[in-house]
């Protein structure tokens, strides 16, 4: 397997911070999203590369393994376990060899790693099995990383989605209230275990882009809503759209511009807390008319004279 430079894919250096990684991913994901380039077959491939790079570099543990082992980072845990076992055996006078494993700047050399595979799993890196006198040990399969982008409205609803993982389709239920950057684990959906070891796990990181209308802060939602001038002055009713449908609000007379109200329990659902929601905060934007008829102007002038 060729070495893939995830830092280069995201246009970052190896010293990039978590926030820089996230910022670069969001920018490139928007730029190369397949929905924006339906006629470009390379866009989907580029988008998949961006997701793969983010899945690894956004996870501190996986990033550390990638920096150390390069293209063989998924087997880093197995190597560490094997190395510790070898040290234990050496200490007890038992010598078993997978000598010569080395790494250089996070990019492991193929020939050394082939020896490692043979000693630990009874097979070469190419997959052919060999007979040897050393003992084989069970190891957990490599974990898989995936990212899933959801619009805010979809993240507010419990729903199912089908993901394709390592060529297999997996149906998952996404609970309402998932947050941006949140990671969930699906046990046993990773790579197959070695020598009877357990299968790896699947980790899914959720990306929830900012919404043009609803601003989420924790479990609360903030919106700005236009309010006609006469309704603001005289009071009345205003119908607005929330995440849970339309609601009719009573407007007090003389409602001031940018004044706020709170609708309790009309915000974002709490994660895995059925029936519980945050609050919805509405900021009123009083709308002035852009044009007046002669009659309207006369009425405003009369109002002006009354107030003066």
KOLZARO-378752 format. One line per 3 residues: for each residue x negated, y negated, z negated of C-alpha. Coordinates in nm, 4 decimals, always signed. Layout:
% KOLZARO-378752
X:Y:Z ~ ...
END
This chain:
% KOLZARO-378752
+0.0000:+0.0000:+0.0000 ~ -0.1393:-0.3361:+0.1011 ~ -0.1989:-0.6020:-0.1579
+0.0742:-0.8683:-0.1597 ~ -0.0209:-1.2075:-0.2982 ~ +0.2915:-1.3162:-0.4840
+0.1323:-1.6469:-0.5807 ~ +0.0698:-1.7281:-0.2149 ~ +0.4290:-1.6398:-0.1234
+0.5587:-1.8984:-0.3725 ~ +0.2861:-2.1478:-0.2844 ~ +0.1398:-2.1433:-0.6360
-0.1937:-2.0968:-0.8072 ~ -0.2596:-1.8204:-1.0610 ~ -0.2408:-2.0781:-1.3408
+0.1173:-2.1795:-1.2536 ~ +0.3475:-2.2280:-1.5523 ~ +0.6855:-2.0587:-1.5969
+0.8684:-2.3790:-1.5047 ~ +0.6571:-2.4197:-1.1895 ~ +0.7347:-2.0616:-1.0866
+1.1066:-2.1142:-1.1392 ~ +1.1048:-2.4461:-0.9539 ~ +0.9167:-2.3001:-0.6566
+1.1518:-2.0015:-0.6393 ~ +1.4659:-2.2144:-0.6402 ~ +1.3297:-2.4423:-0.3702
+1.2252:-2.1578:-0.1403 ~ +1.5385:-1.9510:-0.2096 ~ +1.7564:-2.2401:-0.0973
+1.5344:-2.3034:+0.2043 ~ +1.5256:-1.9442:+0.3316 ~ +1.8636:-1.8107:+0.2179
+1.9944:-1.5816:+0.4972 ~ +2.3348:-1.7522:+0.4904 ~ +2.1661:-2.0695:+0.6142
+1.9844:-1.8865:+0.8956 ~ +2.2316:-1.6266:+1.0290 ~ +2.0520:-1.6058:+1.3651
+1.7007:-1.5726:+1.2254 ~ +1.6073:-1.2090:+1.1426 ~ +1.2852:-1.3222:+0.9732
+1.4783:-1.5326:+0.7200 ~ +1.6118:-1.2237:+0.5397 ~ +1.2630:-1.0713:+0.5181
+1.1167:-1.3974:+0.3908 ~ +1.3982:-1.4289:+0.1350 ~ +1.3299:-1.0739:+0.0103
+0.9583:-1.1521:-0.0270 ~ +1.0420:-1.4651:-0.2277 ~ +1.2741:-1.2670:-0.4563
+1.0161:-0.9928:-0.5054 ~ +0.7467:-1.2451:-0.5948 ~ +0.9745:-1.4200:-0.8434
+1.0871:-1.0931:-1.0019 ~ +0.7273:-1.0120:-1.0919 ~ +0.5830:-1.3539:-1.1771
+0.8832:-1.4687:-1.3839 ~ +0.8395:-1.1756:-1.6226 ~ +0.5364:-1.2363:-1.8500
+0.4753:-0.8649:-1.9034 ~ +0.4972:-0.7761:-1.5354 ~ +0.2925:-1.0798:-1.4384
+0.0145:-0.9761:-1.6756 ~ +0.0076:-0.6267:-1.5231 ~ +0.0098:-0.7722:-1.1720
-0.2806:-1.0049:-1.2535 ~ -0.4777:-0.7117:-1.3947 ~ -0.3958:-0.4264:-1.1561
-0.2906:-0.6033:-0.8349 ~ -0.0934:-0.3815:-0.5954 ~ -0.0978:-0.0948:-0.8488
+0.0577:-0.3029:-1.1280 ~ +0.3642:-0.0769:-1.1548 ~ +0.1398:+0.2055:-1.2800
-0.0503:-0.0104:-1.5270 ~ +0.1384:+0.1279:-1.8263 ~ +0.0640:+0.4843:-1.7203
-0.3029:+0.4015:-1.6809 ~ -0.3208:+0.2430:-2.0251 ~ -0.1572:+0.5501:-2.1807
-0.3955:+0.7757:-1.9933 ~ -0.6959:+0.5680:-2.0955 ~ -0.5935:+0.5879:-2.4624
-0.5478:+0.9638:-2.4312 ~ -0.8921:+0.9961:-2.2765 ~ -1.0480:+0.7973:-2.5614
-0.8742:+1.0213:-2.8124 ~ -1.0007:+1.3315:-2.6363 ~ -1.3528:+1.1929:-2.6159
-1.3468:+1.1209:-2.9864 ~ -1.2526:+1.4847:-3.0528 ~ -1.5285:+1.6141:-2.8250
-1.2991:+1.6981:-2.5311 ~ -1.4060:+1.5478:-2.2012 ~ -1.1605:+1.5103:-1.9188
-1.2515:+1.2995:-1.6229 ~ -1.0946:+1.0277:-1.4331 ~ -1.4168:+0.8337:-1.4429
-1.4835:+0.5194:-1.2507 ~ -1.1488:+0.3382:-1.2547 ~ -1.2196:-0.0271:-1.2015
-1.0443:-0.3496:-1.1138 ~ -1.1637:-0.6782:-0.9760 ~ -0.9643:-0.9938:-1.0299
-0.6373:-0.8017:-1.0559 ~ -0.6823:-0.6078:-0.7272 ~ -0.7478:-0.2392:-0.8006
-0.9625:-0.0363:-0.5622 ~ -0.7802:+0.2456:-0.3845 ~ -1.0443:+0.5203:-0.4187
-1.0732:+0.4803:-0.7952 ~ -0.7005:+0.4684:-0.8392 ~ -0.6649:+0.7877:-0.6311
-0.8829:+0.9606:-0.8909 ~ -0.6598:+0.8223:-1.1608 ~ -0.3486:+0.9642:-0.9906
-0.5099:+1.3024:-0.9481 ~ -0.6202:+1.3246:-1.3099 ~ -0.2965:+1.1992:-1.4601
-0.0223:+1.3283:-1.2326 ~ -0.1816:+1.6190:-1.0468 ~ -0.1598:+1.4432:-0.7122
-0.3509:+1.1988:-0.4977 ~ -0.2348:+0.8452:-0.4335 ~ -0.1117:+0.9721:-0.0952
+0.1178:+1.2188:-0.2669 ~ -0.0584:+1.5570:-0.2079 ~ -0.0955:+1.7811:-0.5128
-0.4229:+1.9358:-0.6243 ~ -0.5073:+2.2036:-0.8767 ~ -0.7311:+2.0924:-1.1592
-0.8222:+2.2080:-1.5045 ~ -0.7104:+1.8898:-1.6804 ~ -0.3748:+1.8657:-1.8527
-0.0865:+1.6669:-1.6980 ~ +0.1127:+1.4377:-1.9208 ~ +0.4697:+1.3100:-1.8864
+0.4962:+0.9394:-1.8116 ~ +0.7892:+0.7068:-1.7784 ~ +0.8587:+0.5903:-1.4220
+0.7872:+0.2316:-1.3200 ~ +1.0489:-0.0322:-1.3972 ~ +1.2164:-0.2174:-1.1124
+1.2803:-0.5910:-1.1095 ~ +1.5616:-0.7626:-0.9193 ~ +1.7192:-1.1074:-0.9112
+2.0801:-1.1922:-0.8400 ~ +2.2143:-1.5369:-0.7536 ~ +2.5675:-1.6187:-0.8699
+2.7714:-1.9381:-0.8277 ~ +2.8913:-2.0854:-1.1568 ~ +3.2572:-1.9972:-1.0943
+3.1636:-1.6328:-1.0330 ~ +2.9495:-1.6214:-1.3469 ~ +3.2593:-1.7292:-1.5414
+3.4471:-1.4119:-1.4414 ~ +3.3812:-1.0494:-1.5344 ~ +3.3379:-0.8725:-1.2032
+3.1613:-0.5888:-1.0267 ~ +2.8899:-0.6045:-0.7648 ~ +2.7040:-0.3432:-0.5644
+2.3254:-0.3712:-0.5480 ~ +2.0883:-0.1724:-0.3307 ~ +1.7991:-0.0472:-0.5412
+1.5211:+0.1578:-0.3842 ~ +1.7540:+0.2629:-0.1031 ~ +2.0407:+0.3558:-0.3347
+2.3597:+0.1603:-0.4003 ~ +2.4281:+0.0802:-0.7647 ~ +2.7616:-0.0588:-0.8868
+2.7233:-0.2878:-1.1876 ~ +2.9717:-0.4795:-1.4010 ~ +2.8645:-0.8362:-1.4738
+3.0205:-0.9731:-1.7946 ~ +3.1655:-1.3237:-1.7887 ~ +2.9430:-1.5867:-1.9490
+2.6087:-1.4759:-1.8023 ~ +2.3512:-1.7562:-1.8204 ~ +2.0888:-1.8829:-1.5792
+1.7636:-1.6919:-1.6273 ~ +1.9302:-1.4205:-1.8381 ~ +1.7978:-1.0690:-1.7869
+1.9874:-0.7434:-1.8355 ~ +1.8526:-0.3880:-1.8361 ~ +2.0034:-0.0855:-1.6657
+1.8361:+0.2166:-1.8220 ~ +1.7204:+0.4922:-1.5887 ~ +1.7647:+0.2998:-1.2638
+1.3922:+0.2496:-1.2056 ~ +1.1345:+0.4767:-1.0455 ~ +1.1342:+0.8498:-1.1166
+0.9346:+0.9679:-1.4170 ~ +0.6168:+1.1757:-1.3807 ~ +0.5782:+1.5311:-1.5040
+0.9149:+1.5334:-1.6779 ~ +0.8884:+1.1817:-1.8173 ~ +1.1968:+0.9537:-1.8277
+1.2927:+0.7402:-1.5305 ~ +1.2062:+0.3734:-1.5400 ~ +1.4598:+0.0956:-1.5928
+1.6078:-0.1740:-1.3716 ~ +1.5847:-0.5337:-1.4935 ~ +1.8115:-0.7898:-1.3275
+1.7426:-1.1626:-1.3686 ~ +2.0353:-1.3930:-1.2923 ~ +1.9964:-1.7190:-1.1075
+2.2915:-1.9590:-1.1416 ~ +2.2372:-2.2775:-0.9362 ~ +2.3708:-2.6128:-1.0550
+2.7314:-2.6775:-0.9534 ~ +2.8399:-3.0005:-0.7859 ~ +3.1479:-3.0407:-1.0063
+3.0940:-2.8498:-1.3295 ~ +2.7917:-2.9280:-1.5466 ~ +2.7270:-2.6489:-1.7925
+2.5597:-2.7091:-2.1267 ~ +2.5570:-2.3897:-2.3265 ~ +2.9181:-2.2729:-2.3281
+3.0620:-2.6217:-2.2765 ~ +3.1523:-2.7718:-1.9387 ~ +3.1331:-3.1421:-1.8468
+3.3114:-3.3044:-1.5518 ~ +3.3822:-3.6559:-1.4251 ~ +3.7386:-3.7092:-1.3076
+3.8833:-4.0036:-1.1092 ~ +4.1748:-4.1855:-1.2739 ~ +4.4004:-4.4306:-1.0858
+4.3961:-4.7840:-1.2242 ~ +4.7690:-4.8028:-1.2985 ~ +4.7637:-4.4662:-1.4765
+4.4708:-4.5865:-1.6872 ~ +4.6569:-4.9084:-1.7759 ~ +5.0117:-4.7800:-1.8225
+4.9422:-4.4170:-1.9162 ~ +5.0980:-4.1123:-1.7566 ~ +4.9894:-3.7646:-1.6530
+4.6961:-3.6304:-1.4534 ~ +4.6492:-3.2786:-1.3166 ~ +4.2916:-3.1497:-1.3032
+4.1228:-2.8296:-1.1908 ~ +3.9324:-2.6285:-1.4537 ~ +3.7419:-2.3018:-1.4317
+4.0600:-2.1286:-1.5494 ~ +4.3074:-2.3041:-1.3201 ~ +4.4950:-2.6346:-1.3195
+4.6047:-2.8153:-1.6360 ~ +4.8253:-3.1225:-1.6809 ~ +4.6877:-3.3872:-1.9149
+4.8736:-3.6728:-2.0828 ~ +4.6918:-4.0028:-2.0306 ~ +4.7162:-4.2676:-2.3005
+4.7814:-4.6251:-2.1892 ~ +4.4803:-4.8549:-2.1632 ~ +4.2397:-4.5630:-2.1107
+3.8964:-4.7177:-2.0636 ~ +3.6509:-4.6406:-1.7848 ~ +3.4030:-4.3603:-1.8767
+3.5990:-4.2724:-2.1896 ~ +3.5891:-3.9005:-2.2750 ~ +3.8337:-3.6399:-2.3930
+3.7833:-3.2789:-2.4998 ~ +3.9949:-2.9812:-2.4011 ~ +3.9263:-2.7113:-2.6573
+3.8781:-2.3601:-2.5212 ~ +3.8742:-2.4704:-2.1553 ~ +3.4989:-2.4388:-2.1077
+3.2752:-2.1423:-2.0196 ~ +3.3493:-1.7949:-2.1559 ~ +3.1188:-1.6702:-2.4288
+2.9018:-1.3776:-2.3178 ~ +3.0543:-1.0449:-2.4243 ~ +3.2983:-1.2201:-2.6614
+3.6393:-1.1460:-2.5156 ~ +3.8875:-1.4331:-2.5376 ~ +3.6360:-1.6897:-2.6649
+3.5446:-2.0005:-2.4662 ~ +3.3497:-2.3217:-2.4994 ~ +3.5137:-2.6625:-2.4510
+3.5741:-2.8823:-2.1476 ~ +3.4702:-3.2486:-2.1696 ~ +3.6230:-3.4924:-1.9213
+3.4819:-3.8363:-1.8465 ~ +3.7378:-4.0659:-1.6810 ~ +3.6247:-4.2735:-1.3868
+3.8875:-4.5465:-1.3467 ~ +3.9403:-4.6151:-0.9766 ~ +3.9923:-4.9717:-0.8542
+4.1972:-5.0218:-0.5370 ~ +3.9942:-5.0912:-0.2232 ~ +4.2740:-5.2857:-0.0544
+4.5760:-5.4889:-0.1727 ~ +4.8975:-5.5743:+0.0042 ~ +5.0310:-5.9288:-0.0217
+5.2892:-5.8146:-0.2743 ~ +5.0319:-5.6351:-0.4859 ~ +4.8032:-5.9363:-0.4806
+5.0928:-6.1558:-0.5906 ~ +5.1698:-5.9229:-0.8792 ~ +4.8075:-5.9185:-0.9941
+4.7976:-6.2984:-0.9754 ~ +5.1138:-6.3158:-1.1840 ~ +4.9552:-6.0745:-1.4346
+4.6449:-6.2933:-1.4424 ~ +4.8492:-6.6020:-1.5195 ~ +5.0362:-6.4199:-1.7961
+4.7134:-6.3040:-1.9640 ~ +4.5518:-6.6484:-1.9428
END
